[in-house]
Amino acid sequence: MVIREAGSGRLVRSGRAAHPPGTSVDPEHWWTALGEALRAAGGLDDVAAISVAAQQHGMICLDEQGDVLRDALLWNDTRSAGAAEELLSELPGGPTAWAEATGSVPVASFTVTKLRWMAANEPGNAARTDTVCLPHDWLTWRLLGREHRLVTDRSDSSGTAYWSPSSGTWRHDLVELAFGRRVRLPEIVGPHEAAGVTPAGVLVGPGAGDNAAAALGVDAKPGDVVVSVGTSGVVSSYSPTPTADPSGAVAGFADATGGFLPLCCTLNGVGVLEATARLVGVTPADLSPLALQAEPGAGGVVVVPYFEGERTPNRPNATAAVHGLDGSNSTQANLARAAFEGLLCGLADGVDQLCLHGVKPRRVLLVGGGANSEALRRIAPSVFGLPVVVPEPGEYVADGAARQASWVLSGEKAPPAWPEPPGKAYSAINQAGVRRRYAAVRDMVASR
């Protein structure tokens, strides 16, 4: 939770609160955490407008009274991988038809697959479901009051795989294909339109998905590729036109400004580094200096970091692999560096995919908790082959929501011109051999 001055973007105060981990969570925990964060930030007495940004894809099912029927299934819940395969085969035209209809080819992360899973595995809950919404929709609704209509925005809608980026409308036919019948869906409001007013008189913006909000928070411009390393890894960039990738590598999402946000997501982020730290017997904080003791290329050691399966490429049942160990290179430092290089190579593959769809990168903006690692910062430019800028640590998803709230409050056609966050620049060094070795091992693992 951040509270910023509407005109200048100056940080006034902030607050935070934790909620339970896991891939299936009672949304009430988020409401409690929001209240705690608001209190920690000093409340809303002097706040004129607010917006909510939250993780994409999560499925929240409500009955006719608006009560939550089951724990929300989150983006990283892969139980619906089989449902995704079913849906790909059931829509005439397969992946190409899905990409043309929704901008994306559904995998287990997408809401549409979770609807199919519930219809098949929890028929009682499915029968009682009246409305389906997303995490930020539900929190916005709770702020406005339960008597208010449910609303959402186009950025979060684009992560459901039943919304059309080209037409800007819900594809109720795809909900029916997945769920067996239609359900109520939130009303979509524009990027700078008000969703409503809280009972206390605070203007509420439409909100956004987390990746779209982060892009708004760092003030990403055309040519900027935002690479976020957190629980997952995310690569995204602005596009003026929608993207439709039948391979499924690129999700054709919408952004929070009225444009589009082609995006690649990996399931493996900082967890790769945590797992490697356990493997070599050091703390996560000690892994970074250890990795920097090794030479680029880690002596030929390659880590393919599919510790949590993988989404891009779509290998939900994959496991991690270490390749190239021999008697001379089997050191803690080499294994540590190989983990960083493998994590970054997977993200660099995502940058390559965006380039295939018209993105022309000029620099990488490296954000997320993983960006606090000095090894990640210093290794990243050589893997990406691009200059890397690391903005100062901050809550950029929350900053994007605050900037959107200021935009709604202003009534202007463009977001407020807040200063670009200060950051540290790292120059690119050409070390293409790291990526070539990684690609060879990645493809060898895939062929098993």
Secondary structure, DSSP 8 states (H G I E B T S, - for coil): -EEE-TTT--EEEE-------SSEE-THHHHHHHHHHHHHTT-STT--EE--EE-SS-BEEE-TTS-B-S-EE-TT--TTHHHHHHHHHHSTTHHHHHHHHHSS---TTSHHHHHHHHHHH-HHHHHH--EEE-HHHHHHHHHH-TTS--EE-HHHHTTSSSEETTTTEE-HHHHHHHHSS--B--EE--TTS--EE-TTS-EE---EEHHHHHHHHTT--TTEEEEEESSSEEEEE-BSS----TTSSSEEEE-SSSSEEEEEEES-SHHHHHHHHHHHTS-HHHHHHHHTTS-TTGGG-EEE--TT-BTTTTBTT---EEE---TTT--HHHHHHHHHHHHHHHHHHHHHHHHHTT---SEEEEESGGGG-HHHHHHHHHHHTS-EEEE-S--HHHHHHHHHHHHHHHT-SS--------EEEE-----HHHHHHHHHHHHHHHT-
